[in-house]
Amino acid sequence: MLGKDLCKEPAWIRTQIACVAQHISIDAHLSLMENMIFQSRLYKVDAQVAKERINSLIDSFELSRYLKYPIASYSDGVKRRLDIAMSMVSSPKILFLDEPTVGMDVESRKAMWKMLLKIRDEHGTTIFLTTHYLEEADQLSDTICIMKEGKELAQGTPGSLRSYTRQNMLRIAFSSVEGTRKYKDALDSTGLIKFTSVRDNSVFVGVDDSRTAFTDVNKWLLDHHVEFDAIEIVESSLEDVFLALTGSGEYRGEEWVC
């Protein structure tokens, strides 16, 4: 790792990496600044260097406004932001993040995405991120690894992963959510498709050949008097790739995407 033997020089390697666990590890009895200073001492960062680095991180992570408030009053999003800022005090070359946005609302999650991209671009840090949110993996990652039961199924750029099922997806739109859910189960039993995924009022189905399936599925819908609004061939999303690779009938966040 980083050109060093992990078994022979583990102490040095530990100085170059940082990890933010899923559960926030801030000491609520300390102030924001005290938490940052404590982290710098754990990594034996020179006091003057640490001071400059901490002030820079507080500004960069937009934490200045919280300096005068007790940590107990912080929202979960701000606590998570501080947790990650603390991990950057040692200027790690590699940062491990375990589901950093779990439980956050949409606005807080988007703010966290912006911060992670800043860490990557401005600090040059390599980030290993585990997440159940496929949109998050798609938005943030240069490389994605899809895993199931601890085994790697596929790894590559978001674009290259989509090629696994490209042009082999159909979207069938219905007039209501109830109709969508009802006919999803019926479509699963036709034997014409590989998997299904429900999004809003549409059922997305994976097939072996989209052009042949377009005709066959359309005929099945008409023969069974199914009322649908539209059917079309679409390009696959990362969620479709996940479903195709894991063999899941529906994404429930059970597997890990890194």
LINVENTA-V5556 format. One record per residue. PHI is phi in radians with two decimals (999 if undefined). PSI is psi in radians with two decimals (none if undefined). NEAR is the number of other C-alpha atoms within 12 Angstrom. Layout:
# LINVENTA-V5556
phi=PHI psi=PSI near=NEAR
phi=PHI psi=PSI near=NEAR
This chain:
# LINVENTA-V5556
phi=999 psi=2.23 near=16
phi=0.96 psi=0.59 near=17
phi=1.42 psi=0.08 near=11
phi=-2.01 psi=2.68 near=14
phi=-1.37 psi=2.09 near=12
phi=-1.07 psi=-0.56 near=14
phi=-1.40 psi=-0.57 near=11
phi=-1.55 psi=-0.52 near=11
phi=-2.28 psi=0.92 near=15
phi=-1.13 psi=-0.60 near=16
phi=-1.11 psi=-0.75 near=14
phi=-1.15 psi=-0.73 near=19
phi=-1.10 psi=-0.63 near=21
phi=-1.11 psi=-0.49 near=24
phi=-1.29 psi=-0.27 near=27
phi=-1.77 psi=-0.05 near=29
phi=-2.19 psi=2.77 near=28
phi=-2.51 psi=2.69 near=32
phi=-2.40 psi=2.32 near=33
phi=-1.99 psi=1.97 near=32
phi=-1.31 psi=2.94 near=23
phi=-1.12 psi=-0.64 near=23
phi=-1.57 psi=2.27 near=19
phi=-1.08 psi=2.34 near=28
phi=-1.93 psi=0.40 near=25
phi=-1.28 psi=2.50 near=33
phi=-1.50 psi=1.90 near=22
phi=-1.20 psi=-0.25 near=20
phi=-1.48 psi=-0.17 near=14
phi=-1.84 psi=2.76 near=20
phi=-1.35 psi=3.01 near=23
phi=-0.99 psi=-0.86 near=36
phi=-1.13 psi=-0.69 near=34
phi=-1.13 psi=-0.65 near=23
phi=-1.10 psi=-0.74 near=30
phi=-1.14 psi=-0.76 near=38
phi=-1.14 psi=-0.73 near=34
phi=-1.03 psi=-0.73 near=25
phi=-1.09 psi=-0.72 near=35
phi=-1.12 psi=-0.61 near=31
phi=-1.27 psi=-0.57 near=22
phi=-1.06 psi=-0.65 near=20
phi=-1.65 psi=0.13 near=27
phi=0.97 psi=0.73 near=18
phi=-1.38 psi=2.34 near=25
phi=-0.89 psi=2.40 near=18
phi=-0.99 psi=-0.79 near=20
phi=-1.21 psi=-0.72 near=14
phi=-1.09 psi=-0.74 near=18
phi=-1.09 psi=-0.74 near=29
phi=-1.04 psi=-0.84 near=23
phi=-1.13 psi=-0.73 near=19
phi=-1.15 psi=-0.73 near=29
phi=-1.11 psi=-0.80 near=37
phi=-1.07 psi=-0.68 near=25
phi=-1.15 psi=-0.73 near=23
phi=-1.18 psi=-0.69 near=34
phi=-1.06 psi=-0.72 near=31
phi=-1.22 psi=-0.79 near=19
phi=-1.11 psi=-0.66 near=23
phi=-1.63 psi=0.14 near=33
phi=0.97 psi=0.90 near=21
phi=-1.89 psi=-0.04 near=31
phi=-0.98 psi=-0.70 near=19
phi=-1.17 psi=-0.26 near=14
phi=-1.73 psi=-0.01 near=23
phi=-1.03 psi=-0.63 near=23
phi=-1.58 psi=0.01 near=15
phi=-1.84 psi=2.59 near=18
phi=-1.19 psi=2.56 near=22
phi=-1.07 psi=-0.52 near=30
phi=-1.06 psi=-0.40 near=18
phi=-1.54 psi=-0.10 near=17
phi=-1.27 psi=2.59 near=23
phi=-1.30 psi=2.89 near=19
phi=-1.07 psi=-0.62 near=26
phi=-1.13 psi=-0.72 near=30
phi=-1.21 psi=-0.67 near=35
phi=-1.07 psi=-0.74 near=35
phi=-1.14 psi=-0.68 near=37
phi=-1.09 psi=-0.76 near=41
phi=-1.13 psi=-0.71 near=43
phi=-1.01 psi=-0.75 near=39
phi=-1.27 psi=-0.67 near=44
phi=-1.06 psi=-0.70 near=44
phi=-1.05 psi=-0.69 near=42
phi=-1.18 psi=-0.35 near=41
phi=-1.56 psi=-0.08 near=48
phi=-1.05 psi=-0.59 near=43
phi=-1.50 psi=0.08 near=38
phi=0.86 psi=1.04 near=34
phi=-1.17 psi=2.57 near=32
phi=-1.35 psi=-0.53 near=27
phi=-2.28 psi=2.31 near=28
phi=-2.15 psi=2.17 near=34
phi=-1.75 psi=2.23 near=27
phi=-2.17 psi=2.15 near=31
phi=-1.76 psi=1.76 near=26
phi=0.82 psi=1.08 near=32
phi=-1.16 psi=-0.34 near=41
phi=-1.89 psi=0.18 near=39
phi=-1.08 psi=2.34 near=26
phi=1.42 psi=-0.04 near=19
phi=-1.46 psi=2.65 near=22
phi=-1.35 psi=3.00 near=14
phi=-1.05 psi=-0.75 near=16
phi=-1.11 psi=-0.77 near=13
phi=-1.16 psi=-0.63 near=22
phi=-1.15 psi=-0.75 near=28
phi=-1.13 psi=-0.66 near=20
phi=-1.12 psi=-0.66 near=23
phi=-1.17 psi=-0.70 near=35
phi=-1.01 psi=-0.78 near=29
phi=-1.05 psi=-0.70 near=23
phi=-1.20 psi=-0.70 near=33
phi=-1.15 psi=-0.68 near=37
phi=-1.15 psi=-0.59 near=24
phi=-1.16 psi=-0.72 near=22
phi=-1.05 psi=-0.77 near=30
phi=-1.14 psi=-0.83 near=25
phi=-1.40 psi=-0.71 near=14
phi=-1.55 psi=-0.56 near=17
phi=-1.76 psi=-0.19 near=25
phi=1.16 psi=0.50 near=17
phi=-1.57 psi=2.36 near=24
phi=-1.43 psi=2.21 near=30
phi=-1.96 psi=2.21 near=36
phi=-1.78 psi=2.01 near=30
phi=-2.09 psi=2.19 near=39
phi=-1.79 psi=2.39 near=32
phi=-2.70 psi=2.63 near=33
phi=-1.65 psi=-0.17 near=27
phi=-1.57 psi=1.92 near=32
phi=-1.17 psi=-0.59 near=32
phi=-1.09 psi=-0.66 near=24
phi=-1.13 psi=-0.78 near=32
phi=-1.07 psi=-0.70 near=36
phi=-1.15 psi=-0.73 near=31
phi=-1.28 psi=-0.62 near=24
phi=-1.75 psi=-0.41 near=32
phi=-1.65 psi=2.44 near=30
phi=-1.44 psi=-0.64 near=23
phi=-2.33 psi=2.38 near=23
phi=-2.12 psi=2.39 near=35
phi=-2.07 psi=2.10 near=33
phi=-1.67 psi=2.22 near=38
phi=-2.20 psi=2.70 near=26
phi=-2.53 psi=2.20 near=21
phi=0.93 psi=0.70 near=12
phi=1.38 psi=0.05 near=13
phi=-1.92 psi=2.43 near=16
phi=-1.31 psi=2.22 near=19
phi=-1.72 psi=-0.68 near=25
phi=-2.84 psi=2.62 near=26
phi=-2.53 psi=2.42 near=25
phi=2.93 psi=-3.02 near=23
phi=-1.25 psi=2.76 near=22
phi=-0.93 psi=-0.71 near=32
phi=-1.14 psi=-0.74 near=23
phi=-1.20 psi=-0.58 near=21
phi=-1.17 psi=-0.60 near=30
phi=-1.13 psi=-0.39 near=30
phi=-1.16 psi=-0.28 near=24
phi=-1.06 psi=-0.62 near=30
phi=-2.21 psi=0.29 near=32
phi=-1.04 psi=2.41 near=25
phi=1.11 psi=0.27 near=27
phi=-2.17 psi=0.70 near=32
phi=-2.28 psi=2.47 near=40
phi=-2.13 psi=2.56 near=42
phi=-2.04 psi=2.22 near=38
phi=-2.02 psi=2.05 near=37
phi=-1.71 psi=2.42 near=31
phi=-2.11 psi=2.92 near=27
phi=-1.43 psi=-0.28 near=20
phi=-2.54 psi=2.78 near=20
phi=-1.15 psi=-0.65 near=18
phi=-1.08 psi=-0.77 near=18
phi=-1.13 psi=-0.64 near=24
phi=-1.07 psi=-0.86 near=29
phi=-1.15 psi=-0.66 near=26
phi=-1.09 psi=-0.82 near=21
phi=-1.46 psi=-0.26 near=33
phi=-1.03 psi=-0.85 near=33
phi=-1.10 psi=-0.66 near=22
phi=-1.16 psi=-0.71 near=22
phi=-1.13 psi=-0.63 near=35
phi=-1.03 psi=-0.54 near=26
phi=-1.62 psi=0.05 near=16
phi=-1.31 psi=-0.45 near=23
phi=1.43 psi=0.06 near=19
phi=-1.65 psi=-0.25 near=27
phi=-2.25 psi=2.84 near=32
phi=-1.64 psi=-0.68 near=32
phi=-2.82 psi=2.86 near=37
phi=-2.28 psi=2.70 near=39
phi=-2.52 psi=2.29 near=39
phi=-1.74 psi=2.26 near=35
phi=-2.41 psi=2.02 near=24
phi=0.96 psi=-2.13 near=18
phi=-1.73 psi=0.38 near=24
phi=-2.21 psi=2.58 near=30
phi=-1.91 psi=2.14 near=42
phi=-1.72 psi=2.26 near=44
phi=-2.15 psi=2.41 near=48
phi=-1.64 psi=2.37 near=46
phi=-2.38 psi=2.93 near=37
phi=-1.33 psi=-0.72 near=23
phi=-2.46 psi=2.00 near=22
phi=-1.11 psi=-0.64 near=30
phi=-1.22 psi=-0.76 near=20
phi=-1.16 psi=-0.77 near=19
phi=-1.13 psi=-0.59 near=29
phi=-0.97 psi=-0.80 near=29
phi=-1.20 psi=-0.78 near=19
phi=-1.17 psi=-0.78 near=23
phi=-1.19 psi=-0.69 near=37
phi=-1.05 psi=-0.76 near=30
phi=-1.11 psi=-0.71 near=17
phi=-1.11 psi=-0.74 near=23
phi=-1.09 psi=-0.75 near=27
phi=-1.23 psi=-0.73 near=16
phi=-1.10 psi=-0.55 near=11
phi=-1.72 psi=0.23 near=15
phi=0.94 psi=0.71 near=11
phi=-1.45 psi=2.22 near=25
phi=-1.50 psi=1.92 near=21
phi=-2.30 psi=2.74 near=28
phi=-1.57 psi=-0.60 near=20
phi=-2.85 psi=2.73 near=22
phi=-2.47 psi=2.34 near=29
phi=-2.65 psi=2.77 near=25
phi=-1.50 psi=2.27 near=29
phi=-2.26 psi=2.82 near=25
phi=-1.40 psi=2.49 near=25
phi=-1.24 psi=2.64 near=31
phi=-1.76 psi=3.07 near=33
phi=-1.12 psi=-0.57 near=36
phi=-1.12 psi=-0.70 near=42
phi=-1.09 psi=-0.71 near=42
phi=-1.10 psi=-0.77 near=46
phi=-1.01 psi=-0.83 near=47
phi=-1.10 psi=-0.72 near=38
phi=-1.13 psi=-0.72 near=36
phi=-1.34 psi=-0.63 near=32
phi=-1.52 psi=-0.27 near=28
phi=1.31 psi=0.28 near=21
phi=-1.36 psi=2.52 near=23
phi=-1.39 psi=-0.38 near=27
phi=-2.78 psi=2.42 near=30
phi=-1.32 psi=2.13 near=27
phi=-2.16 psi=0.20 near=17
phi=1.28 psi=0.42 near=21
phi=-1.52 psi=-0.50 near=20
phi=-1.70 psi=2.91 near=29
phi=-1.76 psi=2.44 near=28
phi=-2.12 psi=2.23 near=41
phi=-1.95 psi=none near=38
